[in-house]
Each structure stands twice: as C-alpha cells, then as structure tokens.
Amino acid sequence: PMGVDLYVKAAPGLRVPREDAPRRYITDDQPVSVPATAYYLRRLHSGELVSAPQRVAHLAVVTPDAEEA
C-alpha cells in the first residue's frame, strides 16, 4: 500500500540496506519509518526486518489543579 509507512528495525544482529540509499543500513538498535514498498515488505516477510512499535509523542495532559478548586 503506497502512502503507508512501516515502522521497522532489523532483526537482531542484522543490517539491512535502505532501498533509497543502499550504503546506509537499518540496524537492530534504532527503529525507523520506511514506505510500505515491495522491497521493505519482502524484507519483513523474510524476517530480515521486524515490525517495531511506533513511537508516540508524549502529549501534555492538562488537569485542573485540586488546590485551585
């Protein structure tokens, strides 16, 4: 599916070349966002890449201060 990003990292101990820059690698220490192209989907299916949990930006939650009430 084009337009959809995958959040992946390399399987433990592997380095996977990036599709757009083959001399740059996806490693097992830092998850990255990549487009859902056939290249990355094949790498996921083969086990070279694994899905990683997507980072969620921390949102500030504003609650009423109990002392002000």
N, C-alpha and C positions, 0 to 999 in steps of 0.2 A: 504493500500500500504506500503509494507516494505521498509525501507531505506528513507522514507519521515518523516520529523519531523513536529510536530504541535507546534504552539506557543499558549499557553493557560494560563488561570488563573481560579481560582474557581469563581463560581457565587457569587455575594455579600452575605456575611455572612456565606459562607460555607467553610469547609476544606475538601479536597478530598485526600484520601490516595494515595501515589505513588504506582505504580504497582510493582516496584523493591524494595521498602522499605516501607511497609505498616505502619510503625510507623512515617514516615516522611510525611508531608502534603503539598499539593499545596493549597495556600491561595488566597484570592482575592486582595492582595496588591502587589504581585510580579509575573509578567508573567514568565513562564518557557518554555523551549523547551522539548518536550517529543516525543518518537517514535509514529508513527501512528499505534498502535496496536489495536486489538479489544477492549481491556479494556478501553483505552482512547477514542476511537470512541464511545463506548456505553455511557461513561460519558458525552461526548459532546452532543450526541443525547438526553440524559435525561435532559440536562440543568444544570447538576452539574458543568460542565466545560464550559467556553465560550472562543471563539477564541479571541486572543489578537493581536494587531498589532505587527509585528516583528520589533524589534529594528534594525535600520540601522546605521552602523558605520559611523561617520562623516568623510567624505573624505576631505582632504585639496585640495582646488582649487587654482591652481597657475595661476595668471593672470599677464600679463605684467604691470609693473608699469608705469603709464602715465607720470611720471616725467622723466623717463629714455629715452623716445622717442624723 
